[in-house]
């Protein structure tokens, strides 16, 4: 059983159709995975903080340099905010991100024995860490079922008709209601890959998409969709 029954609602595809969407995406993107390159949960945490309003591609360029010599909270603290800011300057919001990372590293050392916590409550205490970052760390880093919602997940799930939501929170809630827990992490990556490959924010490649026979966006011909 892949989905939980929620019935057919306005602007939502049916329960049977969301099964088909999952299966098709799974075949289309067999190698869908976390786009942030990391070798530890700590590196994943830092990369995810850096990814706010920045592409994974740019973050990976930055962290390739950063993680060569600075792999632990202690390493980052020794580096100092000024030098950290210089290394991460091309990811945008470098001043705030460098401050948050320094504070987070200090908290990890002082309160968590330099380890990334494994629960929502403690992760959300860390500077620069919100719901999305928490969900990414828990799901990718620890394998805890979560449904992180970024711009791709929000846009693609609304376009297809998996959800009909106005906010990230509503999107997460509906996706987790419609799909069983063991599908959440995989679905998150599949929707991101689809958003990057075909279902782009501008000029989506609907004509060559395997989901066009189900997708509400395609069936409505709504090319002015802003989600």
N, C-alpha and C positions, 0 to 999 in steps of 0.2 A: 504494500500500500504506500503510495507516494504522497498523496494529498489528504488533507482533512476536508471533510465535506462542509462547504459553506453556502452551497446553493448558487444560483445564477443571479448576479446583481447587475445593476446598471453599469455599463462600461467595463464589465469584467468578462473575460472568456470563461467558459465552463470548466468545471472540475476535471472533466475528461480531457479537455484541450490543454490544460496546464501540465498534465502528464505528458502529452505529446510534445509540448514545448521543451520540457526538461530532457526528454529522450533525444529530440533532434539536436538541441544544443550540445548534449553530451557526445553525440557522434561528430558534430561539426568541430568541436574543440577538445579533442581527447587529451591534449597536453596543457589544458588551462591550469594555471598555477598562480601563486602570489608573484606579482611583478617586481616586488622589492627584493633585491639580492641581499641575503644576510646569512651569517653562519651561527648565529645564536639568537636567543629571544631578546637579549639586550640590544643587539644590532637591529633586530626587527622593530623594537620599540622606538629607537632613535630614528630609523628610516621612516617610520610611519608619522612621527611628529614632523619630520622634514617635508613629508609629502603633502601637507596642507597647502592647497592652492598651487601645487607644483606637480609636474608629471613624474611618473615612476622612472622614466628614462633619465631625466635630469637628476633626480635623487640618486640613482645608481651611479652616475658619473661622480657625484659629490662623495658618496659613501665609499666608493672604490679608493679614493685618496684618504678619506678620514679613517676608515677601518684598517688601513695598512699598519698604523702605529697606535691607534686608540680604540681598543676593543672592549674596555671595561669602564664602569662608572669612575673608577679611580683614575684611569688614563685621561678621561675627558676633563676631570677636575684639575689634573695637573696641567693640561693643555691651556686652560683658562678661557674665559669668554671672548676676549679680544681676538685670540688666534682662531678659536672656533668660528666666530663670526666671519672671519676672513675666508675660511675654508668653505663655509656654506653660503656665501654671499649670493651665489647665482640661483639659489632656490627661491628667493623672494622672502620677505618678512624676516630677514636674517637677524635683525636686532631682537625681535621678540622670541624667535625660535632659539637663538643662542642663550638668551636668559632662561627660557623654560627648560632647555636641556641641562644647563648647569644646575638649576634648582632641583630638577628631577634626579640627576646623578647624585647630588648631595643627599637627597631623601633616601635614595636606594641604598647608599652607603650607611647612613645613620640609622635608618629604621628597618631595612629589609635585608641586612647582611649582604648587600651588593647584588641581590637577586631580584629579578622581575616578579612581582606578586602574581598569583594565579587566580585572583578573584576580582570582580567588578569594583567592589567597595574600595579596595586598596589601590587598584590601578587608577581610579578616578581621583585619588588624592594627588597624583603626580601632576606637576605643571605641564601644560600643553597637551594633556590627555583628556579627550572627551569620549563620548559614547562610541563614535566610529573607531577611534584608535584602540579603545578598550576591546571592542569586538574583534578587530583585526588581530591584536596580540593574543587574545584568548583562543580564537579559532585557528589561526595559522601557527602561532607559537606553542599552544598547548592542546590543540585538537578539541577544544570545548565547542559544542554546537552554538554558533552565533551567526547572525546575518548582517554583516557590515554593509551599510548603504552609502556608496559614494555617488558622484554625479552620473556615472555610467549605469549603475544599478537602478538609481531613481528614474533616469530617462527611459531605459530599455523596458523595465518592468511596467511602467505606466503606458508606454507606447503599445506594447504587445497586448496589454489587458490583464496581466497577472495581478495588478493592483489598480486602483483608481484613487490616487492619493495626492494631496497637495503639499505634504511635508515629508522629510526624511523619516521622521518618527512613525508616521502613518504607513509609509512604505514598508518599513521594517516589520511593523505589527501585522500587516496583511500578509506579507510573504511568509512570516513564521506561523501564521494561522493556516495558510493554504498548503504549505509543504511540511512534511514530517521532519523532525530534527536531523535525521541522518542525511538529509539532502541540503541542508542550509549552507554548509561551507562550500560544497561543490557548486551549488547554484550561484553563490556569490561570485566565484571565479568565472563561471560560464557567462554570466551577464556582463561582467567587465570585458571579457574577451570579445563578446558579440558587439558591445558598444564601441570598442576600439576598431574592430575589423569591418563591420557592415553597418550597424545601427548608429552611425555617427551623429553628433549633434547637428551638424549641417550637411546637407546632401546625403542622407542615408541611402545605401545601395539596395533599396527595396526590391528591385526587379530580379536580383540574383540571390535573394535571401530565401532560405528553405522554410522560413516561417510565414511567408506572405499569405498563405492560404488560411492562416489562423489569426494573424496580427490585425488588431483593430485599427491601428494607425494606417496600415496599407489599405484595408477595406474601406476606410473613410476617405482615403486620398488626401489626408490633412497634412500637406507639406508645410503648413505654417505653425505646426506644433512647436512649442517652446520647451517642452520637458526634455 
